[in-house]
Amino acid sequence: MAIDIRQTALTRARYDRLARVYDLMEALIEGFNFRRWRERLWSRVRGEHILEVGVGTGKNMPFYPPEAQVTAVDLSKKMLAQARKQAQQLGLEVDLRTMDVQHLDFPDDSLDAAVATFVFCSVPDPVLGLKELARVVRPGGQIILLEHVRARHPILGRIMDWLNPLMVRVMGANINRRTVENVQKAGLSLRKVEDLTSSGIVKLIVSEA
Ligand SMILES: C[S@@+](CC[C@H](N)C(=O)[O-])C[C@H]1O[C@@H](n2cnc3c(N)ncnc32)[C@H](O)[C@@H]1O
């Protein structure tokens, strides 16, 4: 499968543009919900060598396991610049690199676990990205995602399909992705899917390479 270079450049440009205001835009929802969901995800993560993809401004950093070596990557240099500031403020040593999850610069089976939060809504080819995670994480290693997905409810699902082009333009994120199905399409072993909201729109997806 080839990378869609045009869509990938557009995604990068969108997040470069949003980098300075991203934390402000998300502040309310971060405080109300995201923070506790992040904490829940990271309490599940095991292993020494951990990859975070789509690190953004570094909102997961306060939850990194203290004993782990974390490498964190993002497509957008400007998001990474914010993440670098966050790591400095927290006094953390994080290996931060510009990288596309659709083409990861790591050897096969070289990591114990990979994590992504609210990332596969914006990756141009999510199945390709998930296959890359399956390649770089050792067999039996974890791939844990926190993602918003298309609603199960047929009417709400249709509304999300209808609003999607606008949301992609404004936020850079697709709101109608079927990420659980994409995890399966990428050949990962699904271990557990937790609904974090009654609508089923936000899911904690635990899988293995
Ligand atoms: C909605 S933000 C989420 C940021 C962060 N994970 C969080 O939870 O706040 C999505 C992030 O994924 C990054 N991203 C999108 N496509 C990517 C790709 N193909 N490879 C790596 N990072 C990507 C974006 O640059 C952006 O920083």
PDBQT file of the ligand as one rigid body, heavy atoms in Angstrom, charges set to zero:
ROOT
HETATM    1  C1  LIG A 301      -5.794  15.124  17.446  1.00  0.00    +0.000 C 
HETATM    2  S1  LIG A 301      -4.057  15.237  17.646  1.00  0.00    +0.000 S 
HETATM    3  C2  LIG A 301      -3.819  14.263  19.126  1.00  0.00    +0.000 C 
HETATM    4  C3  LIG A 301      -2.521  14.594  19.822  1.00  0.00    +0.000 C 
HETATM    5  C4  LIG A 301      -2.237  13.793  21.091  1.00  0.00    +0.000 C 
HETATM    6  N1  LIG A 301      -2.074  12.382  20.809  1.00  0.00    +0.000 N 
HETATM    7  C5  LIG A 301      -3.308  13.995  22.115  1.00  0.00    +0.000 C 
HETATM    8  O1  LIG A 301      -3.874  13.001  22.611  1.00  0.00    +0.000 OA
HETATM    9  O2  LIG A 301      -3.561  15.170  22.480  1.00  0.00    +0.000 OA
HETATM   10  C6  LIG A 301      -3.468  14.159  16.361  1.00  0.00    +0.000 C 
HETATM   11  C7  LIG A 301      -1.945  14.147  16.249  1.00  0.00    +0.000 C 
HETATM   12  O3  LIG A 301      -1.576  13.086  15.360  1.00  0.00    +0.000 OA
HETATM   13  C8  LIG A 301      -0.567  13.563  14.501  1.00  0.00    +0.000 C 
HETATM   14  N2  LIG A 301      -0.594  12.772  13.268  1.00  0.00    +0.000 N 
HETATM   15  C9  LIG A 301      -1.536  12.773  12.295  1.00  0.00    +0.000 A 
HETATM   16  N3  LIG A 301      -1.197  11.937  11.305  1.00  0.00    +0.000 NA
HETATM   17  C10 LIG A 301      -0.010  11.393  11.654  1.00  0.00    +0.000 A 
HETATM   18  C11 LIG A 301       0.864  10.464  11.026  1.00  0.00    +0.000 A 
HETATM   19  N4  LIG A 301       0.576   9.944   9.828  1.00  0.00    +0.000 N 
HETATM   20  N5  LIG A 301       1.999  10.118  11.668  1.00  0.00    +0.000 NA
HETATM   21  C12 LIG A 301       2.310  10.658  12.873  1.00  0.00    +0.000 A 
HETATM   22  N6  LIG A 301       1.537  11.553  13.511  1.00  0.00    +0.000 NA
HETATM   23  C13 LIG A 301       0.383  11.915  12.911  1.00  0.00    +0.000 A 
HETATM   24  C14 LIG A 301      -0.912  15.031  14.277  1.00  0.00    +0.000 C 
HETATM   25  O4  LIG A 301       0.182  15.783  13.799  1.00  0.00    +0.000 OA
HETATM   26  C15 LIG A 301      -1.368  15.437  15.680  1.00  0.00    +0.000 C 
HETATM   27  O5  LIG A 301      -0.298  15.876  16.464  1.00  0.00    +0.000 OA
ENDROOT
TORSDOF 0
